[in-house]
Amino acid sequence: MDFDAPNIIAALVFSALGFVYFSYGKKQTKMPLVITGGLLMGYSYFTPTLAWNIGVGLLLALLPLIWRS
């Protein structure tokens, strides 16, 4: 992971969204949201560039919406 401002901001945004997914999923006992939230909070440690960070983050953030349909 590059330690530049855009990469860190993207990681914070997607981690915050992951926390919301995780908390809501835990409260509603919906495991897909809990799993997606956990993945969103941790995936940014394994993405090498900003493009990968945003791409994987968007894919994971939209996964519960696709999964539900």
C-alpha positions as CSV (number, residue, x, y, z in Angstrom):
1,M,0.0,0.0,0.0
2,D,1.3,3.4,-1.0
3,F,1.2,5.9,1.9
4,D,0.0,8.9,-0.1
5,A,-3.0,11.1,0.8
6,P,-5.5,9.8,-1.9
7,N,-4.8,6.2,-1.0
8,I,-5.2,6.8,2.7
9,I,-8.4,8.8,2.2
10,A,-9.9,6.1,0.0
11,A,-9.0,3.5,2.6
12,L,-10.7,5.5,5.3
13,V,-13.8,6.1,3.3
14,F,-14.3,2.4,2.4
15,S,-13.3,1.3,6.0
16,A,-16.0,3.7,7.4
17,L,-18.5,2.2,5.0
18,G,-17.4,-1.3,6.0
19,F,-18.0,-0.4,9.7
20,V,-21.5,0.8,8.9
21,Y,-22.2,-2.4,6.9
22,F,-20.8,-4.5,9.7
23,S,-22.7,-2.8,12.5
24,Y,-26.0,-2.8,10.6
25,G,-25.6,-6.4,9.6
26,K,-24.8,-7.5,13.1
27,K,-27.8,-5.6,14.4
28,Q,-30.1,-7.1,11.8
29,T,-28.4,-10.5,11.9
30,K,-27.6,-10.4,8.1
31,M,-24.4,-12.3,7.5
32,P,-23.7,-11.0,4.0
33,L,-23.5,-7.5,5.4
34,V,-21.3,-8.6,8.3
35,I,-18.9,-10.4,5.9
36,T,-18.8,-7.6,3.4
37,G,-18.2,-5.0,6.2
38,G,-15.3,-7.0,7.5
39,L,-13.8,-7.3,4.1
40,L,-14.2,-3.6,3.5
41,M,-12.5,-2.8,6.7
42,G,-9.4,-4.9,5.9
43,Y,-8.9,-5.2,2.2
44,S,-7.0,-1.9,1.7
45,Y,-4.0,-3.4,3.5
46,F,-3.6,-5.8,0.5
47,T,-4.1,-3.4,-2.5
48,P,-1.0,-2.0,-4.1
49,T,-2.3,1.1,-5.9
50,L,-5.0,3.7,-5.6
51,A,-6.8,2.2,-8.7
52,W,-7.0,-1.2,-7.1
53,N,-8.0,0.3,-3.8
54,I,-11.0,2.2,-5.4
55,G,-11.9,-0.7,-7.7
56,V,-12.0,-3.4,-5.1
57,G,-13.7,-1.0,-2.6
58,L,-16.5,-0.2,-5.1
59,L,-17.0,-3.8,-5.9
60,L,-17.2,-4.8,-2.3
61,A,-19.5,-1.8,-1.5
62,L,-21.9,-2.8,-4.2
63,L,-21.8,-6.5,-3.5
64,P,-24.7,-6.5,-1.0
65,L,-26.9,-4.7,-3.4
66,I,-26.1,-7.2,-6.2
67,W,-26.4,-10.1,-3.7
68,R,-29.9,-9.0,-2.6
69,S,-31.2,-8.7,-6.2
